[in-house]
Amino acid sequence: MSQKIEYQCQESSCQSAFPQTVSFCPFCGVKQTAIKVKKVPPVAVAPIIKEGMPLVTSEQARLGDSGVQNDSVAKERVLSNQALLDDGQNKFSTHIADSISNSYCDSITFGVLLRYGKSALALDMRRVESILSLALQRLNVVNEKELLDELDALLHVFTDTEKKLDKKSRVDALQSVCKPRLGAMKGVDPDIAERYINDFCRKHSVMQRSGIWGWKIL
């Protein structure tokens, strides 16, 4: 598209533009003894867009139909991947329900389900663990692994400073994880929780009450 030519008044206080050469400026009346030409860039005309007409970006116009087709393929691929993921999660949830008995998922079963989910969903292990924990919660199943993690954190709070676990703190820790949670019929098996506390104390050199006045690592 060619540039438009305008002629400009030579008077600095006027500088009005007009479409053709003149002897006198029609605006200020100053005699034009020299021709000052002003080149004006062409005005881009926006295309008329009708209602419902798809918008095409300059990049898509440069690429032509192939760009649009590639974009469609990419969207289809994303939708396809999401559909596969949703289907995999549904199958994983069904497998979880079939693998649980007595509404209790012990730590060993949790590990087995976690490895199954990692293989079936091809997701990060932490993401699979979140999906598994949520599925157990919806089924009102006791998640032993999650509760023992809570017990571990609580024991650290009680013992990290003095390396001692008194009887009250021990009872509080046991009650925290052995009592039924919302929707569940029970908590962690008390024998498993007791064994976990003893193992924790030996591992971290935490003393427990022995006799009336004594403390030792049991």
N, C-alpha and C positions, 0 to 999 in steps of 0.2 A: 504494500500500500504506500503510495507516494506521499511526500510531505506537502503540506499546504503552505503557500507563500502569502505573506501579508506585508504591506508597506507601512512604515512607521514614521510618524512626524519627527522631524529632526530637532524640534524644540524640546530641550531637556525637561521643562516644566509641564509639557503636554504628553509627548510620546504616544499619542493616540494611534490606533491601527486602522487602516482602511484597505479595501481589497484591490485597489489599483493605484497607479501613480497619479499624483495630482500636482498642480502648480502651487496651490494654496491649501493649507490644512483646513478641512471643513469644520474643525472643532475649535482651533485657536486662531486661525486666520494667518498664521505665519507662512511666508513664502518658502516653498521647498526648493532649495538650491542644490541639494544633494539627495540621493535616493538611499534610504535606509531600509534594508530588506530584513524581515523577521520570518524565520522558518518555524512553523508550528507543527508539532508531531501529530500524526493522525489520531483521532479519537477512536478507541476500541469500542466496537458495538457489541454489547452483550447479546448472546443468543436468546431468542424467545423460548422460555421454558413453559410448556403446558402442564396442567395439573396431571399428576400421575407419571410424568416422564422421568426416568431415572437420571440422576446426576452423574456426569462423567468427569473425573478429574483430569488435569493436564497430563499427569503421569499415565493414566489409563488411555488417554487419547494417543500419547506417544507410543505406548505398547500395542495399541490396537486391540482386536478381539482376544488375542492370546492372553493379555493381562487380565481381562475380565474372566476368562475361562480359568486361569490359574487361581484367581481369587475364589471362584466358586468351588474349585477342587479343594482349596485350603479349608474353606468353611465346612465342606462335606467331611473332610478328614477329621476336623475338630469334633463335629457332631458325632461322627462314627466312633472316635476314641472315647467320648463321654458316654455313649450308649454302651460300649463294651465295658467301661468301668462300672456303670450302674448295674449292668447284668452280673458282673463279677462280684460286686458287693452283695447283691441279692443272694447269689449262690453261697457266698461266704457266710452270710447271716443264717442261712438254712443249715449249713454245715455246723455252725456253732451250736445251734439249738439241738441238732441231732447228737452232738458230742457231749452234752451236759446231762448229768443225772443228779437227782436230789437237790436241784437248784444250787449246786455248789461247784465252782470251778477252782480246783486246786492249782498250785503254781506249776506243776508238771504239765497238766492239761493246757494251761494258759500258754506255756512255751511251745507246745505242739501246735496249738491253733495259730499262734503267732507266725511260726515258720510256714504253715499251710497258707495263711493269708498273704505272706510276703511272696510266695511262689505264685499264687493265684492272681494277685492284683498287680504285681510288679511295681509296688510303691515303696517309698522310704519306710524303714522299720518303725519309726516313730509314728508315722501316719497310720500304718496298719495297727499298731498298738492302740491308738486312739479309737479307730473303728471297732476293734475288738472290745475294748472297755465299754464303749457306748452300747454295743449290741448286748453285752452282759447286763448292763444297767436296765435296758429296755425289757429284758427277759426276767428282771428281778432275781438275777443269779448272783450269789456271793462271789466277788472277785478277790480270791485269797491273795493273789500277787499284789494287787493295788493296796489292800488293807495292811499287808506286811510292810510295804513301802512306807505307809503312814506310821506304822509302829516303829520302824527304823528311825524315821525323822523325829518322832516323839522321844525316843530313847536318847538320841543325840542331844536334845534340848535338856533332858534331865541329868545327863552324865558328862557332857563335854567339859564342864568347868572343874568339878571335884573328882571325877572318875569314881563316883559312888552312886549306887541305886538303892535308895531306902525302900522299905516295904510299902509305904503309901504311894510312892511314885510307881512302883511295880504294879500295884493294884489298879491305879489310875490308867496305866498303859494297857493292861489286860482288858479292863472294862471298855476302853475306847474302841478296841478292834473286835472284841467278842460280842458286844451287844448288837442286836439286829439293826440294820440301816433301813432307811425308808423303802418300803416295798419288799424287803427281803424278810425271810422267816428266821434267819439267824446270822451270826457274824462268823469270824474266823473260829475254827475248831480250837477250844481252849488248850488242848494238849500241844497243838502246833504252835500256838502263840507262846506258851511257856518255854518250849524248846527253842524258839527263835530268840527269846530274851536271854536265855542262858548262853546260847551261841554268840549273841551280840556282845555280852559282857566278857566272855573269854577272848573274843577277837580284838576288842578294844581295851583290854586290861581294866575293866570296870569291876570294882569290888561290890559285893552284896553283903547284907547283914548275916552274920554267922554267930549263933549263940545270943547272949544278952547284950554284950558290949563289943564283940569282935566284928571285924570286917575281913572278908577275903574273896578271892576270885573262885567262884564255885565251879 
